[in-house]
Amino acid sequence: MKTTVKMIGVLILLIVIYAVIALLAFGKTYHYEKSIVIGVPKEKVWQHVRTMKAVNEWNPWMKLDPDMKITYTGEPGKKGDAYCWDSSNDEAGAGCQQLLELILYKKQKSEMIFRKPFEGRAFSEIILVPEGNSTKVTWTMETEQHPMMKMMRPLMDYQMGKSYGEGLENLKKLAEK
């Protein structure tokens, strides 16, 4: 019994120490990025990243709810091209994503506003860099984090790695068809 109590005490102490270290060590801004090399020229990859509708063909979060309501607005492939989603599934939640910047065959930047299951704002970039006859695609996300969320960074990195990896693999399959 005493051993169990001691083990629980040590575990609680370790959690508290980790929480304090996370609060002090991690900055306010959370940045994540993942890259993949796709075996086609940047012009072909660009067709799959230049509009919100095209991005949603490979976006891994679109499969979370087949009944998700999607509304597209703005001129496709132009600043202001946007979509909003609404799902009863908390994993998918609700929000909007809008193109802020497009540099032909090089980069698109968007802003995401999350409404549920939590409110938030993030920015994402998809950057294309030629590598011979292939294209290196880097997908980024940056957001400000509530101090208590800093403790979740390892879990966030894991989840972002899974989702971004799946999305980039989906993009690779589409672009290399």
N, C-alpha and C positions, 0 to 999 in steps of 0.2 A: 504494500500500500504506500509506504513512504517513498519507495523508488518511483512509483507512478506519479505521485505528487511532485517529486523533484523533477521528473522528466517534463511534466506539464509546465512547471515553473521555468525551466530552462527554455522550453519551446516558446513560451510567452515572452521571455526576456530577449530571445533571438529575434522574434517578430518586431518587438519594440525597437531594438537596435537597428534592424534593417529599415524600419519606417523612418527613423531619425536620419540615417545615412541617405536614404532616397530623397527625403525632403531637402537635405543640405546639398547633396551632390548633383542632382538633376536640375537643369535649368528650367525656366518657365516655358520655353518653346520646345515642342516635340517635333522632330524631323525624322521621316522615314523615306528610304528610297530603295529601289530594286531595279536591276537591269537584266536585259537579255539581248542576245545577238540573233537577229532574224535574217535568214538567208535570201533576202531580196533587197533591191535598192530602196532608198528612203521614199521615193515617189509612190511606190506601191504600199508601203507601210502607212504613209500619210493618209491614204484613202480611208483607213480604219481608225484614224484619230482626229480627223479634222472637223467632225460634227458630233454633237451629243448623241444623236441617233446611232452613228457609226460606233462610237465608244460603247454604247449599251449592247452592241452585238457580242462583245467579248467581256464586258464588265461582270466580274464574278458575283456581285451582290444582286444582280437582276434575277438570278435563279432562286433566291431565298423565298420568294413568294410569287408563284405563277399567276396569282390573282391581283398582283400589285397594280394600282392605278397610276398610269404614266401620262403626263401632259407635256407636250413639246411646245415651246414658244420661240419667237425670234426667227431670224433668217439663218438657215443651216449653214455652218461653216463661216459665220461672221461673228464679230464681237456681239454678245447679247444672246447668242444661240443658247437655249436653256431647256431644261426639263425639270419637272417636279414629280416626285413619287410619293405615294401614300399607301401604306400597308397596315393591315391589322396585326401582322407578324412583328414583334418587337425587335427581332434581329434585323429586319429590313427598315423598320421605322418609317419616318417621313422627312422630307426635306426637298431642297432644290439645288441644282448645280448649273452654273452659268459660265460660258466662255468669256474670259477677260482679255485674252491676247492670243493672236495666232501669227506665227512667223512661218511663212510658206516652207514646207518640207523640213522645218527645223524644230518647232516647239508650239505647243498649245498650253495655255495656262487657264485654270478655272477656279472658281470659288464655290465652295459647298456650304450651304446653310442647313444644319440639322435641326429638326423640330421635335422629333420623338425617336427613340425613347428618352433622349436627353437633348438639350439645346446646345448648339455649338457652331463653330465656324472654322473652316479649314481651307487651305489653298493647295492645289495640285498642279503639277506640271508633267507633261509627257515630252521628253526631249529626244530627238532623232539625230544620230551622228553617223555619217557614212563610215564603213570599215570595208574598203574594197568594194565588192559587189553585194555586201551585206549591210545591215543597219543595226547599230547598237541603240536600243530603246531603253531610256531610263524614266521610270515613273516615280514621282515624288509626292509627298504629302507633308504639310507643315501646319501646325495649329498651336495655339496657346493652351496650356494645360492647367487645370485647377490643381493647387498644391497637393491635395489628397490623391489625385490621379497619378502623381509621380511614382507612387508605390506600385502601380500596375504596369510600369514600363516594360519589364521583361515579358509579361503576358501580352501586352500590346504589340511588342516587336514580334512575338511568335505569331499572333493572329494576323498582323499586317503582312508578315512574310508568307503565310499560307495564302491569303487572299491576293496579294500582289503577284505571287508566283503563279497562282492559277490564272489570273487575268492575263499576265504576260504570255503564258503558254497558250491560252485561247487566242490571243492576238497573233502569235506566231503561226498557229495552225491556219487562221483565216488568211493572213498575208501570204503565206507560202503555197496556197492552193493554186 
